[in-house]
């Protein structure tokens, strides 16, 4: 029988102004360690710290504009319908400086605060 997920868990996100994270599958909502699937809604002007996660992350932008900064000195603005994969160990920073963004993030293994390695 399928497992139905009635609703996501809303998780507090770092960065200002606050971003809304709705985790459908992952360590918090379903106690799943192998994968996390979350919907993100970041307002215009939002940005988070640089990070160098141990997990791979697929991001699909549904609408708006999500900025992806990466080493060395790379930057790319993703629009609705575009996606990116960030491999484990890559240094990356996400933001929505000029417009809000609505996107889905899939992390393998699941996102963990202990393995994201955010910079101060």
C-alpha positions in Angstrom: 0.0 0.0 0.0 1.3 3.5 -0.8 2.4 5.8 2.0 0.6 9.1 1.8 2.1 12.3 3.2 -0.8 14.5 4.3 1.2 17.6 4.8 4.8 18.9 5.0 6.6 20.1 8.1 7.5 23.8 8.0 11.2 24.3 9.0 12.9 27.5 10.1 15.4 28.6 7.5 18.6 30.6 7.9 19.0 33.9 6.1 17.2 37.2 5.9 14.4 37.9 5.2 13.1 34.4 6.2 12.6 31.7 3.6 9.8 29.1 4.0 10.8 25.4 3.8 8.1 22.8 3.6 9.7 19.4 4.0 7.6 16.6 2.5 10.2 13.8 2.8 13.2 13.8 5.0 14.7 13.5 8.4 12.1 15.8 10.1 8.7 14.9 8.4 9.1 11.2 7.6 12.3 10.2 9.4 13.8 9.4 6.1 17.6 9.5 5.9 18.2 8.5 2.3 16.5 11.5 0.6 14.8 14.8 1.4 12.2 16.5 -0.8 11.2 20.1 0.1 9.4 23.0 -1.4 11.0 26.4 -0.8 9.6 29.9 -1.1 12.2 32.6 -0.8 11.2 36.3 -0.8 13.0 38.9 -2.8 16.1 40.0 -0.9 16.7 36.6 0.7 20.1 35.1 0.9 21.7 32.3 3.0 25.3 31.6 4.0 27.8 29.8 1.8 27.8 26.1 2.4 29.7 23.0 1.4 27.3 20.0 2.0 28.2 16.3 2.1 25.0 15.5 0.2 24.1 16.1 -3.5 21.3 18.6 -4.1 19.0 18.8 -7.1 17.0 22.1 -7.4 14.1 22.7 -9.8 12.9 26.3 -10.0 9.1 26.4 -10.4 8.8 30.2 -10.8 10.7 33.3 -10.0 14.5 33.6 -10.0 17.0 31.7 -7.8 20.6 32.8 -7.8 23.3 30.1 -7.5 26.8 31.2 -6.6 29.6 28.7 -6.8 33.4 28.4 -6.6 35.4 29.6 -8.3 33.7 32.9 -8.8 30.6 31.5 -10.6 27.1 32.9 -10.6 24.0 31.8 -12.4 20.4 33.0 -12.1 17.9 30.2 -12.7 14.4 31.0 -13.9 11.2 28.9 -13.7 11.6 25.6 -15.6 15.4 25.5 -15.1 17.3 23.2 -12.7 20.7 22.6 -11.2 22.6 19.8 -9.5 25.2 20.6 -6.9 27.5 17.6 -6.1 28.6 16.7 -2.6 31.5 18.8 -1.5 30.9 21.7 -3.8 30.9 25.2 -2.2 27.6 27.0 -3.1 25.3 29.8 -2.0 21.6 30.3 -2.8 19.7 33.6 -2.9 16.8 35.4 -4.4 18.2 39.0 -4.4 15.9 40.7 -7.0 12.8 38.6 -7.2 11.1 35.9 -5.1 11.7 32.2 -6.0 9.5 29.1 -5.6 11.5 25.9 -6.0 11.9 22.2 -5.0 15.1 20.8 -3.5 15.9 17.1 -3.5 18.9 16.1 -1.4 20.7 12.7 -1.5 21.2 11.6 1.2 18.6 13.7 3.2 19.5 17.2 4.2 21.0 17.4 7.7 22.2 20.5 9.7 25.2 18.4 10.6 26.3 17.7 7.0 25.4 21.0 5.3 28.5 22.8 6.7 27.3 26.4 6.5 29.8 29.2 6.9 29.4 31.8 9.6 
